[in-house]
Amino acid sequence: MPRWSRRRILLGGVLVVALAIGLAACGPDAPRTSERPSSRSSRSLVADSTTVPRMLATDDRFSALRAALDSTGLDSVLATRGPYTVFAPPNHAFAERPSGTIETMLSQDRGRLRTLLARHIVERRVSVDGPSESRPVITMGGDTLSLHAAPSGVSVDSAHILDGDIEAGNGLLHVVDAVLQTDNSQE
């Protein structure tokens, strides 16, 4: 057999294996488990330009939240398929925190900032359309929030939802009037 034919056969075999691996990767999604992928590469990005981070980027009220998400890498997580629900505090909610708290976390304590932000993210769609009774919501950080009807509308823990059920390509956004505190928060 001529030498170039062996190369063609070998190259063809390599291409068939690569194609089989590629097709297997494009198969149906695996069922969800309780394990959370630890890196962006284990989740697929959403092609839709209306992902949660892109929606936040189009609204100047969320520049502090965008900076915090970006510094902790959570913006990349929220750009994936999801679905996600984000309780989004606007800039004024961050400004009401003790002076320098967020700035210090941005520059020195990103782990604590990531924990705080994970309390604002739920890894499923959670609609706030008129809950009649209190219901628990488990966050990305493992905290339990209480979603409940309040005299002025709907609240999540002690924060009021100013604007809810804003559709994104990969989830929902709810504008809240305060930063949601962690249970062990000293800020």
WORASUL-V516905 format. One record per run of one state. SS is the DSSP state (H for helix, E for strand, L for the rest). FROM is the first residue (numbers start at 1). TO is the last residue. Records with the same first field share a line. If there is no record, write none. Layout:
# WORASUL-V516905
SS=FROM-TO  FROM-TO
This chain:
# WORASUL-V516905
L=1-2  26-39  43-44  46-51  58-59  73-73  79-79  81-83  90-90  96-100  109-109  119-120  123-134  139-143  151-152  157-158  169-170  177-187
H=3-25  40-42  52-57  60-72  74-78  91-95  101-108  110-118
E=45-45  80-80  84-89  121-122  135-138  144-150  153-156  159-168  171-176
